[in-house]
Amino acid sequence: MFFLLSVLLITAPTIFSQQHVRIDSLLQNGTLENCLQYALTHQPLLKQSQLNEQIAEQTIKSKLADWFPQLNFNFNLQHNYKLPTSIFQGNPVNIGVINTSSGQFSLSQTIFDRDVLLASTTAGDVREQTKQQTASEKINVIVSVSKAYYAVLLTQNQIDLINQDIARLELSLKDTYAQYESGVVDKTDYMQATIALNNGKAEKRQDEELLKTSYANLKEQMGYPPEDSIHLNYNMTQMENDIYIDTSLTLNYQNRIEYKLLETEKRLQKANLNYYAWSFLPTLTAFGEYNLNFQNDQWSKLYNHDYPNSYIGLQLSFPIFQGGKRFHEIDQAELELKLYDYDFSALKSSINTEYTQALANYKSNLNNYDIQKDNLKLANDVYNIIELQYKSGIKTYLDVITAETNLRSTQANYLNALYQVLTSKIDLEKALGTIKY
């Protein structure tokens, strides 16, 4: 006991330190990869899916246990108030004793039974099905977390840009006020600058509230504690580099987890068809019993003498006629199996539509991103030129406000375009079935 406590005291600080480092690393270095890894470990729906795998495994083992020998024991204690009567040579005679007791050991071994045969032949596919369901959930988690992650970054970058705009507007307000005090410009320029600054601050407040919602959504998708904070770490240059994907990749239906799941379901349905076909086969079971029998008219002497007996045997159960039920079950299973041909056709059509739409959206959003990127550079140049012209007395302050508004709008369009192309890339990867998990 002392040794165990010593080990715990020595290792506990190390374990706590490792956990603290892991959590702190995630909080301070919330890259997309770290957030995805956290989600794949903690997301409640995914953990439920993993539990379902364990439940399925225990169910399989429970079904397969019927292949093992079954040993049972039964005990019986009986008091006869009136003994049964039998006719012997025309005279009624009471038979048996008042008190009886018996113990029965029974052993049975299934040799052939279609229920246990079905369990053994489908065990692999059932395991595969639950694993595929977990894989499907992982893909959904990766998609939802990635989109939520980019949504947070979009809002955060919008706030950063608004802060830059506010700093620029505050400087412009000071310059305009100084010019107004000097009599260079009239009061309307100063008032317009104040309005523009107030609008910028109001927009910032809206985005700050939106950021809280975006963070809450990200935590929900990750399975992250709502009360804990998380700090994302992502480089804008890295985001811009992550937008590209090879659009020449061809669609392969077998890559989609939905297609794999449907293939597994079809194999299970084939096994179900075999199960009904096996209903024409007999059930064969080996059995053996050892019985302990105690009989006496007096309770106190009931267990003084034992009259045991034992036997072994085979039981063959062969169904002969069941009103055509087995034929109907086989026909039903065959028709249900044919349904999968239409399921595959519908799934391929759905996947193809999803892929075509995802590819079109990606190409369209990528083109829009390239345009907005060029527009952002032009808007910056226009604002800088007009601001210099205003200070030189060539342009009015209204021109500055217009340029500032255009610049802010272009910045927002650029960030939205970046977000749209990143999310459409995720949708395209999902449609292609190339998301790694």
C-alpha positions in Angstrom: 0.0 0.0 0.0 2.8 2.4 0.9 4.5 1.6 -2.4 1.3 2.3 -4.4 0.8 5.7 -2.6 4.4 6.6 -3.3 4.0 5.8 -7.0 0.8 7.9 -7.2 2.5 10.8 -5.5 5.4 10.7 -7.8 3.5 10.2 -11.1 0.5 12.5 -10.3 2.4 15.8 -10.8 3.7 14.4 -14.1 0.3 13.4 -15.3 -1.2 16.7 -14.3 1.6 18.5 -16.0 1.1 16.6 -19.2 -2.6 17.3 -19.1 -2.0 20.9 -18.4 0.5 21.2 -21.2 -1.9 19.4 -23.6 -4.9 21.7 -22.7 -2.8 24.8 -22.6 -1.2 23.9 -26.0 -4.7 23.6 -27.5 -5.9 26.9 -26.0 -2.9 28.8 -27.1 -2.2 27.1 -30.4 -5.7 26.4 -31.8 -4.7 25.5 -35.3 -7.2 23.8 -37.5 -5.4 20.5 -37.1 -5.5 20.8 -33.3 -9.2 21.6 -33.3 -9.9 18.7 -35.6 -7.9 16.3 -33.4 -9.7 17.5 -30.3 -13.1 17.1 -32.0 -12.3 13.5 -33.2 -11.5 12.7 -29.5 -14.3 14.6 -27.7 -17.2 15.2 -30.0 -20.3 13.7 -28.2 -21.9 12.3 -31.4 -18.7 10.7 -32.4 -18.2 9.2 -29.0 -21.7 7.8 -29.2 -20.8 6.2 -32.5 -17.7 4.6 -31.0 -19.8 3.3 -28.1 -22.2 1.8 -30.7 -19.2 -0.1 -32.1 -18.6 -1.6 -28.7 -22.3 -2.4 -28.3 -22.3 -4.1 -31.6 -19.2 -6.1 -30.6 -20.9 -7.3 -27.4 -24.0 -8.2 -29.3 -22.0 -10.3 -31.8 -20.3 -12.1 -28.9 -23.7 -12.7 -27.3 -25.1 -14.3 -30.5 -21.9 -16.3 -31.1 -22.1 -17.6 -27.5 -24.9 -19.9 -28.7 -22.3 -22.0 -30.5 -20.7 -23.0 -27.1 -22.0 -25.9 -25.0 -24.9 -24.8 -22.8 -24.9 -26.1 -19.2 -27.9 -25.7 -16.9 -29.1 -26.9 -13.5 -32.7 -27.2 -12.4 -33.9 -28.0 -8.9 -37.3 -29.1 -7.8 -38.9 -29.8 -4.4 -42.5 -31.1 -4.3 -45.0 -32.2 -1.7 -48.0 -34.2 -2.8 -51.1 -33.7 -0.7 -52.9 -36.4 -2.6 -51.0 -39.1 -4.5 -51.9 -39.9 -8.1 -54.0 -42.9 -8.7 -53.5 -45.7 -11.2 -55.7 -48.7 -12.0 -53.9 -52.0 -11.4 -55.8 -55.2 -12.2 -59.0 -53.3 -12.0 -58.3 -51.8 -8.6 -57.4 -48.2 -7.9 -53.9 -47.9 -6.4 -52.1 -44.8 -5.2 -48.6 -44.6 -6.7 -45.5 -42.5 -5.8 -44.5 -40.9 -2.5 -45.6 -37.8 -0.6 -42.3 -35.9 -0.9 -40.1 -35.7 -4.0 -37.0 -33.6 -4.9 -34.9 -33.6 -8.0 -31.9 -31.9 -9.4 -31.1 -31.9 -13.1 -27.9 -31.1 -14.9 -28.4 -30.6 -18.6 -25.8 -30.1 -21.3 -26.6 -29.2 -24.9 -24.5 -28.5 -27.9 -25.9 -26.8 -31.1 -24.6 -28.6 -34.1 -26.6 -26.8 -36.7 -29.1 -23.9 -36.2 -29.8 -21.2 -38.7 -29.8 -18.4 -36.1 -26.3 -19.0 -34.8 -25.1 -19.7 -38.4 -26.5 -16.2 -39.4 -24.7 -14.6 -36.5 -21.3 -16.2 -37.4 -21.5 -15.4 -41.1 -22.6 -11.8 -40.6 -20.3 -10.9 -37.7 -17.6 -9.4 -39.9 -20.1 -7.3 -41.9 -21.8 -6.0 -38.7 -18.5 -5.0 -37.3 -17.6 -3.3 -40.6 -21.0 -1.5 -40.7 -20.5 0.1 -37.3 -16.9 1.1 -38.2 -18.2 2.7 -41.4 -20.9 4.5 -39.4 -18.2 5.9 -37.1 -16.1 6.9 -40.2 -19.2 8.7 -41.6 -19.6 10.6 -38.3 -15.9 11.5 -38.4 -16.2 13.0 -41.9 -19.2 15.0 -40.7 -17.3 16.3 -37.7 -14.3 17.3 -39.8 -16.6 19.2 -42.2 -18.6 20.9 -39.5 -15.6 21.8 -37.4 -13.6 23.1 -40.4 -16.5 25.4 -41.5 -17.1 26.6 -38.0 -13.3 27.3 -37.6 -13.2 29.3 -40.8 -16.3 31.2 -39.7 -14.5 32.3 -36.5 -11.5 33.4 -38.5 -13.7 35.3 -41.0 -15.3 37.3 -38.2 -12.0 37.8 -36.4 -10.3 39.1 -39.5 -13.3 41.4 -40.1 -12.8 42.9 -36.6 -9.1 43.3 -37.3 -9.9 45.2 -40.5 -12.5 47.3 -38.8 -9.9 48.2 -36.1 -7.6 49.4 -38.9 -10.5 51.3 -40.4 -11.3 52.9 -37.0 -7.7 53.9 -36.5 -7.6 55.4 -40.0 -10.9 57.2 -39.4 -9.8 58.6 -36.0 -6.7 60.0 -37.7 -8.8 61.4 -40.4 -11.1 62.9 -37.9 -8.2 64.7 -36.2 -6.9 66.0 -39.5 -10.4 67.2 -40.5 -11.0 68.9 -37.2 -7.6 70.6 -37.4 -8.4 71.8 -40.9 -11.9 72.9 -39.6 -10.3 74.9 -36.8 -7.9 76.4 -39.2 -10.8 77.4 -41.5 -9.5 75.3 -44.4 -12.7 73.2 -44.6 -16.2 73.7 -43.3 -17.9 71.9 -40.5 -19.6 69.3 -42.7 -16.3 67.6 -43.3 -15.7 67.2 -39.6 -19.3 66.0 -39.1 -19.0 63.4 -42.0 -15.8 62.1 -40.4 -17.6 61.7 -37.1 -20.4 59.8 -38.7 -18.0 57.5 -40.6 -16.2 56.8 -37.3 -19.4 56.1 -35.4 -20.5 53.7 -38.1 -17.2 51.9 -38.0 -17.5 51.5 -34.2 -21.1 50.2 -34.5 -20.0 47.7 -37.1 -17.2 46.5 -34.9 -19.7 45.9 -32.0 -21.9 43.9 -34.3 -19.0 41.7 -35.4 -17.8 41.3 -31.8 -21.2 39.9 -30.8 -21.1 37.7 -34.0 -17.7 36.4 -32.9 -19.1 35.2 -29.6 -21.8 33.2 -31.6 -19.1 31.8 -33.9 -17.0 30.7 -31.1 -20.0 29.0 -29.4 -20.7 27.1 -32.6 -17.1 26.0 -33.0 -17.0 24.7 -29.4 -20.3 22.8 -30.0 -19.0 21.2 -33.1 -15.7 20.3 -31.3 -17.3 19.0 -28.1 -15.3 21.7 -26.3 -16.4 22.9 -22.9 -18.5 26.0 -23.3 -17.1 27.7 -20.2 -13.5 27.3 -21.4 -11.8 29.8 -23.8 -10.0 28.9 -26.9 -7.6 30.9 -29.0 -7.2 30.2 -32.7 -3.9 30.5 -34.4 -3.9 30.8 -38.1 -1.9 32.7 -40.6 -3.7 34.6 -43.3 -1.1 33.5 -45.8 -1.6 29.9 -44.9 -5.4 30.4 -45.4 -4.8 31.7 -48.8 -2.5 28.8 -49.7 -5.1 26.3 -48.4 -7.8 27.3 -51.0 -6.5 25.2 -53.9 -7.5 21.7 -54.8 -6.9 19.6 -57.9 -10.1 20.0 -59.9 -9.0 17.3 -62.4 -9.7 14.5 -59.9 -12.3 12.2 -61.2 -15.3 11.1 -59.2 -15.0 7.6 -57.8 -18.2 6.4 -56.1 -16.3 3.7 -54.1 -14.5 6.5 -52.2 -17.7 7.7 -50.6 -18.5 6.3 -47.2 -22.2 6.3 -48.1 -21.4 3.9 -51.0 -19.4 1.6 -48.7 -22.2 1.5 -46.2 -24.7 0.6 -48.8 -22.4 -2.2 -50.1 -22.3 -3.6 -46.5 -26.0 -3.3 -46.1 -26.5 -5.3 -49.3 -24.2 -8.1 -48.1 -26.2 -8.2 -44.9 -29.4 -8.5 -46.9 -27.9 -11.4 -48.9 -27.2 -13.1 -45.6 -30.8 -12.5 -44.6 -31.9 -14.2 -47.8 -29.7 -17.2 -47.0 -31.2 -17.2 -43.5 -34.7 -17.7 -44.9 -33.4 -20.3 -47.3 -31.9 -22.3 -44.4 -35.4 -22.6 -42.9 -35.8 -25.8 -45.0 -32.8 -27.4 -43.2 -33.3 -29.2 -39.9 -32.0 -28.1 -36.5 -29.6 -30.6 -34.9 -28.7 -30.5 -31.2 -26.8 -32.9 -29.0 -27.9 -33.1 -25.4 -27.2 -35.0 -22.2 -28.8 -35.0 -18.8 -28.0 -36.3 -15.3 -30.9 -36.4 -12.9 -30.8 -36.7 -9.1 -34.1 -38.1 -7.7 -35.0 -38.2 -4.0 -38.3 -39.7 -2.7 -39.6 -40.3 0.7 -42.9 -40.0 2.6 -41.0 -38.3 5.5 -39.4 -34.9 5.1 -36.5 -35.7 7.4 -35.5 -38.7 5.3 -36.1 -37.2 1.9 -32.4 -36.9 1.0 -31.3 -40.1 2.5 -31.5 -42.0 -0.7 -30.9 -41.0 -4.3 -32.3 -42.7 -7.4 -30.4 -41.1 -10.2 -30.7 -41.5 -13.9 -28.9 -40.1 -16.9 -29.0 -40.1 -20.7 -27.5 -38.6 -23.9 -29.0 -38.1 -27.3 -29.5 -36.1 -30.5 -32.5 -34.0 -31.3 -33.3 -33.4 -35.0 -36.1 -30.9 -35.6 -37.3 -30.9 -39.2 -40.1 -28.5 -40.3 -42.3 -30.1 -42.9 -45.2 -27.8 -43.7 -45.8 -24.2 -42.4 -48.5 -23.0 -44.8 -46.0 -21.7 -47.4 -44.6 -19.2 -44.9 -41.0 -20.0 -45.8 -41.5 -19.5 -49.5 -43.1 -16.1 -48.8 -40.2 -15.0 -46.6 -37.7 -16.0 -49.3 -39.6 -14.1 -52.0 -39.8 -11.1 -49.7 -36.0 -11.2 -49.0 -35.3 -11.5 -52.7 -37.4 -8.5 -53.5 -35.8 -6.5 -50.7 -32.4 -7.4 -52.1 -33.5 -6.1 -55.5 -34.3 -2.7 -53.9 -30.6 -2.2 -53.4 -30.1 -2.0 -57.1 -32.3 1.1 -57.1 -30.6 2.4 -54.0 -27.2 2.2 -55.7 -28.6 4.0 -58.7 -30.2 6.7 -56.6 -27.0 7.1 -54.5 -24.8 7.4 -57.6 -27.1 10.1 -59.0 -27.1 12.0 -55.7 -23.3 11.8 -55.4 -22.9 12.9 -59.0 -25.2 15.9 -58.4 -23.4 16.8 -55.1 -20.0 16.6 -56.8 -21.1 18.6 -59.8 -22.6 21.3 -57.6 -19.6 21.3 -55.3 -17.1 21.6 -58.2 -19.1 24.4 -59.8 -19.3 26.3 -56.5 -15.6 25.9 -55.9 -14.6 27.1 -59.3 -17.1 30.0 -59.0 -15.9 31.0 -55.6 -12.3 30.7 -56.6 -12.9 33.0 -59.5 -14.7 35.4 -57.2 -11.8 35.2 -54.8 -9.3 36.1 -57.4 -11.4 39.1 -58.5 -11.9 40.3 -55.0 -8.2 40.0 -54.3 -7.5 42.3 -57.3 -10.2 44.6 -56.2 -8.8 44.9 -52.7 -5.4 46.1 -54.1 -7.2 48.6 -56.3 -9.4 49.9 -53.5 -6.3 50.4 -51.3 -4.6 52.3 -54.1 -7.7 54.4 -54.8 -8.1 55.3 -51.1 -4.5 56.3 -50.7 -4.5 58.5 -53.8 -7.8 60.3 -52.9 -6.6 60.8 -49.3 -3.5 62.5 -50.6 -5.5 64.6 -53.1 -7.9 65.7 -50.3 -4.9 66.8 -48.2 -3.7 68.7 -51.2 -7.1 70.4 -51.6 -7.9 68.6 -54.9 -10.7 66.3 -53.7 -13.5 66.9 -51.2 -13.9 65.0 -48.0 -17.0 63.3 -49.5 -14.6 61.7 -52.0 -12.6 60.4 -49.1 -15.7 59.0 -47.4 -16.7 57.3 -50.6 -13.2 55.8 -51.0 -13.2 54.7 -47.4 -16.6 53.0 -47.8 -15.5 51.3 -51.0 -12.3 50.1 -49.3 -14.2 48.7 -46.3 -16.8 47.0 -48.6 -14.0 45.5 -50.8 -12.2 44.2 -47.7 -15.4 42.5 -46.5 -16.0 41.1 -49.9 -12.4 39.7 -50.0 -12.8 38.0 -46.6 -16.2 36.6 -47.6 -14.8 35.3 -50.9 -11.9 33.6 -49.0 -14.3 32.0 -46.6 -16.6 30.8 -49.4 -13.8 29.3 -51.4 -12.4 27.5 -48.3 -15.8 26.0 -47.3 -16.6 25.1 -50.9 -13.2 23.3 -51.0 -14.3 21.2 -48.0 -17.6 20.4 -49.7 -15.7 19.3 -52.8 -13.4 17.1 -50.8 -16.5 15.5 -49.1 -18.1 15.0 -52.5 -14.9 13.3 -53.8 -14.6 11.2 -50.7 -11.1 12.4 -50.1 -11.4 13.7 -46.6 -8.9 12.1 -44.3 -10.0 11.0 -40.8 
